[in-house]
Amino acid sequence: MTAPATAETYDELAGVVDLFGALTREELHRALGELAYKQGRDADETALWAAVDGAIEAYYLVEYESESHDETADETLLTVGPVAFPMLPPNAEDLPHILDIERRDVERETLGEQVHERLLGDAARAVNNDDEERIEHLLDVSYDLEAWAPVTVDVARARLDEALQDKSAEGE
């Protein structure tokens, strides 16, 4: 996973996170370091963190504020996002045993609401920045999000649709 970030790279990151349900950034860092070791290569930390940030930006991974009262209650967790198709990279299947991290359950309704709030903010920024590519991506995310979690994203979708229609009308 040291090549330039692609959808496959993002899906592999999601696959690693999916093994655990959710991970802190530090736990993900340890998991990716162990994975690189198991694959017989050095981890390019800069590339890995860029890939993690890219996966979050593209909704392959999403941040989750846990409402539980375990040791990570005050930490933001990363979990699989609505556009991901998690796949395990080679040699990843033993990571839960190597790292001795218990699987965490993610409350889908709470997570869905948190991701919906993020989508609303991202949609507003994309429209304000007149970023057509981002608007189109977020529109796709809106459909994935509704299929992925029990949320309705009509407001964000309407704003994104309207912005694209306005762009289309400008081009005529």
ABEGO torsion letter per residue (X at the ends): XABBBBAAAAAAAAAAAAAAGBBBAAAAAAAAAAAAAAAGBBBBAAAAAAAAAAAAAAGABBBBBBABABAAAABBBBBBBAABBBBBBBGAAAAAAAAGBBBBBBBAAAAAAAAAAAAAAAAAAAAAAGBAAAAAAAAAAAAAAAAABBBBAAAAAAAAAAAAAAAAAAAX
